[in-house]
Amino acid sequence: MANAKEIKRKIGSIKNTAKITKAMELISTVKMKKAQDLAIEKRNFVLEMFKIFLRVEDFLSEFPLFSNKATSGKTLAIVVTSNKGLCWGYNVNVMKKVNSYIKETGEELEYIAVWKKAANFIVRTWNKLIADFSEDFSDNLEPVFTKHISELMREEFLSWKYNKVVVFYNFYVNTIRQIPVAKVSLPIDSSDIKNYLFSILEGHIDLEKEIEDMKNGFIYDIEPSPERLISDVIPMILDMMFYDVLLNAKASEHSSRMIAMKNAKDSANKIAWALTLKYNKARQASITSEVSEITAWVESMKEV
């Protein structure tokens, strides 16, 4: 019966593991939904930004973030991963994307790390780490904190030390599919901004009607100047674009972790079922052996 007791102990341990992974799956599901909701909540703000952008679009050609005056061929890379593991191939896919980008372009990269796994990857590969935001962010992303990174990106780009700024992260497609991407963040042009604003509003707001209403509305002067307004509005839009990147990355992370925990839970249940079957067989064999011994003892007493 010692073998059966050992199997029973293993069954209890594996069932506890299944309970833990199920709880982690549910937590990741809630966090993923929250990240999705945050991406939706800003539509009214985006609509007003879109209206302002259309007013000043003709004055954007000389804006410094729309051109490249770099004196070197270096690229500033923002690598977005997770703080923790247990999320399937989420972090590995981002790091593979960085390596494949370097092989394809031959560019020299310097890095800003967002969350711990990115910082560990950069340090482990002996690359230059400009800034590490691993400790600054939790799962509850706030625009006021993500703004620090986007401001640093713009400052580094406007120092003209870098040819461009590229963000590496997992783009959220759906619950079971996330795609690692290398997105050029700077320099940017007006079509990139317009496409971004359209992508958020399209299907939820009648954009043609909004544009028509704006054209038929009052024509007003911009004070103190369109250029001054642009210098405030464009950084706000870029902050929001980077905030969206981090929300996408977080939704992807929680989706990956949810799937990983679901697979772990299912595997634990399968192992527990197989061990239960083995335990029942061992217990049955033990009972059969005991019954045989009792029968043999009874028969031997009859002969006496």
PEZI-V100548 format. One record per residue. N is the residue number from 0. PHI is phi as a letter, one per 30 degrees, with the letter a starting at -180 (none if undefined). NEAR is the number of other C-alpha atoms within 8 Angstrom. Layout:
# PEZI-V100548
((N/PHI/NEAR) (N/PHI/NEAR))
This chain:
# PEZI-V100548
((0/none/7) (1/d/5) (2/d/7) (3/d/10) (4/d/8) (5/d/8) (6/d/12) (7/d/11) (8/d/8) (9/d/9) (10/d/11) (11/d/8) (12/d/8) (13/d/12) (14/d/11) (15/d/8) (16/d/10) (17/d/13) (18/d/9) (19/d/8) (20/d/12) (21/d/11) (22/d/8) (23/d/10) (24/d/14) (25/d/9) (26/d/8) (27/d/12) (28/d/11) (29/d/8) (30/d/11) (31/d/14) (32/d/9) (33/d/8) (34/d/12) (35/d/11) (36/d/8) (37/d/9) (38/d/9) (39/d/7) (40/d/7) (41/d/8) (42/d/9) (43/d/7) (44/d/7) (45/d/11) (46/d/10) (47/d/8) (48/d/10) (49/d/10) (50/d/10) (51/d/8) (52/e/9) (53/d/7) (54/d/7) (55/c/10) (56/e/8) (57/d/6) (58/c/8) (59/d/11) (60/e/6) (61/c/7) (62/d/8) (63/d/7) (64/d/11) (65/c/12) (66/b/9) (67/b/10) (68/b/6) (69/d/9) (70/c/8) (71/b/8) (72/c/9) (73/d/12) (74/b/13) (75/c/13) (76/c/12) (77/c/12) (78/c/13) (79/c/15) (80/b/14) (81/b/12) (82/d/8) (83/b/7) (84/c/6) (85/h/7) (86/b/15) (87/i/10) (88/c/7) (89/e/12) (90/d/12) (91/d/7) (92/d/10) (93/d/16) (94/d/10) (95/d/8) (96/d/12) (97/d/10) (98/d/8) (99/d/8) (100/d/10) (101/d/11) (102/d/7) (103/d/6) (104/c/6) (105/i/7) (106/d/8) (107/c/8) (108/c/11) (109/b/12) (110/b/14) (111/c/13) (112/c/16) (113/c/14) (114/i/15) (115/d/13) (116/d/11) (117/d/15) (118/d/13) (119/d/8) (120/d/9) (121/d/13) (122/d/10) (123/d/7) (124/c/6) (125/h/6) (126/c/10) (127/d/9) (128/c/12) (129/d/7) (130/a/7) (131/b/11) (132/c/10) (133/e/11) (134/c/7) (135/d/6) (136/b/10) (137/c/5) (138/d/6) (139/d/5) (140/d/9) (141/b/6) (142/e/9) (143/d/6) (144/d/10) (145/d/12) (146/d/10) (147/e/8) (148/d/8) (149/d/11) (150/d/9) (151/d/8) (152/e/9) (153/d/10) (154/d/8) (155/d/10) (156/d/14) (157/d/9) (158/d/7) (159/i/12) (160/d/11) (161/b/15) (162/d/15) (163/a/13) (164/c/15) (165/b/13) (166/c/13) (167/c/15) (168/a/13) (169/c/16) (170/d/12) (171/d/12) (172/c/8) (173/a/6) (174/d/9) (175/c/8) (176/b/7) (177/b/11) (178/c/8) (179/d/11) (180/b/11) (181/c/11) (182/c/7) (183/d/10) (184/c/9) (185/b/11) (186/d/11) (187/b/11) (188/b/7) (189/d/8) (190/d/6) (191/d/8) (192/d/10) (193/d/9) (194/d/8) (195/d/9) (196/d/11) (197/d/8) (198/d/7) (199/d/8) (200/d/12) (201/d/9) (202/i/5) (203/c/5) (204/b/6) (205/d/8) (206/d/8) (207/d/6) (208/d/7) (209/d/8) (210/d/9) (211/d/8) (212/d/8) (213/d/9) (214/d/7) (215/d/6) (216/d/6) (217/d/6) (218/c/4) (219/b/4) (220/d/4) (221/c/7) (222/c/6) (223/d/6) (224/a/7) (225/e/10) (226/d/8) (227/d/8) (228/d/11) (229/e/10) (230/d/9) (231/c/8) (232/d/10) (233/d/8) (234/e/8) (235/d/8) (236/d/10) (237/d/9) (238/e/13) (239/d/9) (240/d/9) (241/d/10) (242/e/11) (243/d/9) (244/e/10) (245/d/9) (246/d/13) (247/e/13) (248/d/14) (249/d/11) (250/d/14) (251/d/15) (252/d/13) (253/d/13) (254/d/13) (255/d/14) (256/d/13) (257/d/14) (258/d/12) (259/d/12) (260/d/14) (261/d/11) (262/d/8) (263/d/10) (264/d/13) (265/d/9) (266/d/8) (267/d/12) (268/d/11) (269/d/8) (270/d/9) (271/d/11) (272/d/8) (273/d/8) (274/d/12) (275/d/11) (276/d/8) (277/d/9) (278/d/11) (279/d/8) (280/d/8) (281/d/11) (282/d/10) (283/d/8) (284/d/8) (285/d/9) (286/d/8) (287/d/8) (288/d/8) (289/d/8) (290/d/8) (291/d/8) (292/d/8) (293/d/8) (294/d/8) (295/d/8) (296/d/8) (297/d/8) (298/d/8) (299/d/8) (300/d/7) (301/d/6) (302/d/5) (303/d/4))
